[in-house]
Amino acid sequence: MSLAVIGTDTEIGKTITCAVLLARYATCKRLGYWKPIATGSAQGRDTLVVKGFCGHLVDILEECYLFKPPVSPHLAARQTGQRINPKKVIADLRAHHRADSRRSLVVEGIGGLLVPLTEEGYLLADLIKEMDLACLLVTSSRLGTINHTLLTLEALGSRDLKLAGVVLNGPLSRENRRAIEKFGKAEIVGEIEPMDPLSRENILLASRRMDSKGVLDPHFG
């Protein structure tokens, strides 16, 4: 089995959450990290960030589509004269599973849940639906997060996408956590506070506080 890590927005902490999650479960599960579609490679690659933190613990898989412009994937494809084929991404996921049937993947999404992948309006949500993956939702702990999180949870529910849990990223906020749990009827499986410095050691420390109840364990085989 595998798990999709999605966010309420871009730059919300999905990549760091992936690293923390991988560090949390790598000691007891065979895992791999895969971000199938990525933009903004001219400014850096999330795949390399996770490799630096967790490459000694898990398999790091190459992107299926990698674009230099830091824009929405459908626009990045257009600007570079390419086209994202969702069927290729799904075929690659199946190939990764065949290559190692014992390995579960942490699959990082791109942008928010409703970001378009193609000019025809095929969304990240559509891809996750076809992949048949449960979603770990990463959201901010800051002001505004209640609305953004509840909207994304509503979008997940309206598309019959499975929610594995929610991770809050940022300074601890008891009231925002309570509101998301109460009004979103969602389980918070982790809170990742700001790290200074952002290092392998601090990723490991954060992993010890992630998913203390083992809620995500069933999603990793």
C-alpha positions as CSV (number, residue, x, y, z in Angstrom):
1,M,0.0,0.0,0.0
2,S,1.0,3.6,-0.4
3,L,-0.1,7.1,0.8
4,A,-0.5,10.4,-0.9
5,V,0.7,13.5,0.9
6,I,-1.3,16.5,-0.2
7,G,-1.6,20.1,1.0
8,T,-4.1,22.9,1.3
9,D,-1.7,25.1,-0.8
10,T,1.7,25.2,-2.3
11,E,4.7,25.8,0.1
12,I,2.6,24.4,3.0
13,G,5.2,21.9,4.2
14,K,4.4,18.8,2.2
15,T,8.0,17.9,1.5
16,I,9.2,18.3,5.1
17,T,6.1,16.3,6.3
18,C,7.2,13.5,3.9
19,A,10.7,13.5,5.3
20,V,9.4,13.4,8.9
21,L,6.9,10.6,8.0
22,L,9.6,8.6,6.3
23,A,11.9,8.9,9.2
24,R,9.1,7.9,11.5
25,Y,8.2,4.6,9.7
26,A,11.5,3.7,7.9
27,T,12.7,1.7,11.0
28,C,9.8,-0.8,10.7
29,K,8.6,-0.5,7.1
30,R,10.1,-0.8,3.6
31,L,9.4,2.6,2.1
32,G,10.1,4.8,-0.9
33,Y,9.5,8.5,-1.7
34,W,8.1,9.6,-5.0
35,K,7.0,13.0,-6.2
36,P,5.7,12.1,-9.7
37,I,5.1,15.7,-10.9
38,A,7.3,18.6,-9.9
39,T,7.7,22.2,-11.1
40,G,10.2,24.9,-10.1
41,S,13.3,22.6,-10.5
42,A,15.3,25.7,-11.5
43,Q,15.0,26.7,-7.9
44,G,15.5,23.3,-6.4
45,R,14.0,19.8,-6.3
46,D,11.9,18.4,-3.5
47,T,13.2,15.0,-4.4
48,L,16.7,16.1,-3.6
49,V,15.6,17.7,-0.3
50,V,14.0,14.4,0.9
51,K,17.1,12.5,-0.4
52,G,19.3,14.6,1.8
53,F,17.2,13.9,4.9
54,C,16.1,10.4,4.3
55,G,18.1,8.9,1.4
56,H,19.9,6.7,3.9
57,L,16.6,5.2,5.1
58,V,14.4,4.8,2.1
59,D,14.3,4.5,-1.7
60,I,14.2,7.8,-3.5
61,L,12.4,7.5,-6.9
62,E,12.9,10.0,-9.8
63,E,10.1,12.2,-10.9
64,C,7.9,11.2,-13.8
65,Y,7.6,14.8,-15.0
66,L,10.0,17.5,-13.9
67,F,9.7,21.1,-15.1
68,K,11.9,24.2,-14.5
69,P,9.3,26.9,-14.3
70,P,7.9,27.5,-10.8
71,V,4.2,27.6,-11.9
72,S,1.2,25.3,-12.0
73,P,1.9,21.9,-13.7
74,H,-0.4,22.5,-16.6
75,L,1.2,25.8,-17.3
76,A,4.7,24.5,-16.8
77,A,4.0,21.8,-19.4
78,R,2.6,24.3,-21.8
79,Q,5.6,26.6,-21.4
80,T,8.0,23.8,-22.1
81,G,6.1,22.4,-25.0
82,Q,5.2,19.2,-23.1
83,R,2.0,17.5,-21.9
84,I,1.3,15.6,-18.7
85,N,-0.2,12.2,-19.4
86,P,-1.9,11.0,-16.2
87,K,-2.0,7.4,-17.6
88,K,1.8,7.4,-17.7
89,V,1.9,8.5,-14.0
90,I,-0.5,5.7,-13.0
91,A,1.5,3.2,-15.1
92,D,4.7,4.3,-13.4
93,L,3.1,3.8,-10.0
94,R,2.1,0.3,-10.9
95,A,5.6,-0.3,-12.2
96,H,7.1,0.9,-8.9
97,H,4.9,-1.5,-7.0
98,R,5.8,-4.4,-9.3
99,A,9.5,-3.6,-8.9
100,D,9.2,-4.2,-5.1
101,S,5.9,-5.5,-3.9
102,R,7.0,-5.2,-0.3
103,R,7.7,-1.5,-0.6
104,S,5.1,1.2,0.2
105,L,5.4,4.7,-1.3
106,V,5.0,8.1,0.2
107,V,3.7,9.9,-2.9
108,E,4.0,13.7,-2.6
109,G,1.4,15.8,-4.5
110,I,1.9,19.2,-6.1
111,G,0.3,22.4,-5.0
112,G,-3.2,22.0,-3.6
113,L,-5.7,19.3,-4.2
114,L,-7.5,21.0,-7.1
115,V,-4.4,22.1,-9.0
116,P,-4.8,21.4,-12.8
117,L,-2.4,18.9,-14.4
118,T,-3.6,19.3,-17.9
119,E,-5.2,22.0,-20.1
120,E,-8.4,19.9,-20.1
121,G,-8.9,20.4,-16.4
122,Y,-7.7,17.0,-15.1
123,L,-6.8,17.8,-11.5
124,L,-4.5,16.4,-8.9
125,A,-7.6,15.1,-7.1
126,D,-8.5,13.1,-10.3
127,L,-5.0,11.5,-10.3
128,I,-5.1,10.5,-6.7
129,K,-8.6,9.0,-7.3
130,E,-7.3,6.9,-10.1
131,M,-4.3,5.9,-8.1
132,D,-6.7,4.8,-5.3
133,L,-4.5,6.3,-2.6
134,A,-5.6,7.6,0.8
135,C,-4.6,11.2,1.6
136,L,-2.6,12.7,4.4
137,L,-3.5,16.4,4.4
138,V,-0.8,18.9,5.3
139,T,-2.1,22.3,6.4
140,S,-0.8,25.3,8.2
141,S,-1.3,26.0,11.9
142,R,-1.5,29.7,11.4
143,L,-4.4,32.2,11.0
144,G,-6.6,31.2,8.0
145,T,-6.0,27.5,8.3
146,I,-9.5,26.6,9.5
147,N,-11.1,27.8,6.3
148,H,-8.5,26.4,4.0
149,T,-8.5,23.1,5.7
150,L,-12.2,22.7,5.9
151,L,-12.5,23.6,2.2
152,T,-10.0,20.9,1.3
153,L,-11.6,18.3,3.5
154,E,-14.9,19.1,1.9
155,A,-13.4,18.7,-1.6
156,L,-11.9,15.4,-0.5
157,G,-15.3,14.2,0.7
158,S,-17.2,15.3,-2.4
159,R,-14.8,13.2,-4.5
160,D,-14.9,10.2,-2.3
161,L,-11.2,10.4,-1.6
162,K,-10.0,8.7,1.5
163,L,-8.5,10.8,4.3
164,A,-5.8,9.1,6.4
165,G,-5.3,12.1,8.7
166,V,-4.2,15.7,9.0
167,V,-0.8,17.2,9.8
168,L,-0.5,20.8,11.1
169,N,2.7,22.6,10.1
170,G,3.9,25.6,12.0
171,P,3.8,27.0,15.6
172,L,1.5,25.0,17.9
173,S,-2.1,26.3,18.0
174,R,-4.4,24.5,20.3
175,E,-7.5,26.4,19.1
176,N,-6.9,25.8,15.4
177,R,-6.2,22.1,16.1
178,R,-9.4,21.9,18.1
179,A,-11.5,23.6,15.4
180,I,-10.1,21.4,12.6
181,E,-10.8,18.3,14.6
182,K,-14.3,19.4,15.6
183,F,-15.6,21.0,12.4
184,G,-13.7,18.9,9.9
185,K,-14.2,15.6,11.8
186,A,-10.6,14.8,11.1
187,E,-7.9,13.3,13.1
188,I,-4.7,15.3,13.6
189,V,-1.9,12.7,13.4
190,G,1.0,15.1,13.9
191,E,2.1,18.7,14.4
192,I,5.5,19.8,13.0
193,E,6.9,22.9,14.6
194,P,9.4,25.2,12.8
195,M,12.9,23.7,12.8
196,D,16.0,25.8,13.2
197,P,18.1,24.6,11.7
198,L,16.3,22.4,9.2
199,S,18.6,19.4,9.5
200,R,18.6,15.6,9.5
201,E,18.8,15.6,13.3
202,N,15.8,17.8,13.7
203,I,13.8,15.8,11.1
204,L,14.5,12.7,13.3
205,L,13.4,14.5,16.4
206,A,10.2,15.6,14.8
207,S,9.6,12.0,13.6
208,R,9.5,10.8,17.2
209,R,6.4,13.0,17.8
210,M,4.7,12.1,14.5
211,D,1.7,9.8,14.5
212,S,2.2,8.5,18.1
213,K,-0.9,6.4,17.9
214,G,0.2,4.6,14.7
215,V,-2.9,5.8,12.7
216,L,-1.0,5.7,9.4
217,D,0.5,2.3,10.0
218,P,-2.2,0.4,8.0
219,H,-1.3,2.5,4.9
220,F,2.2,1.1,4.8
221,G,1.4,-2.6,4.3
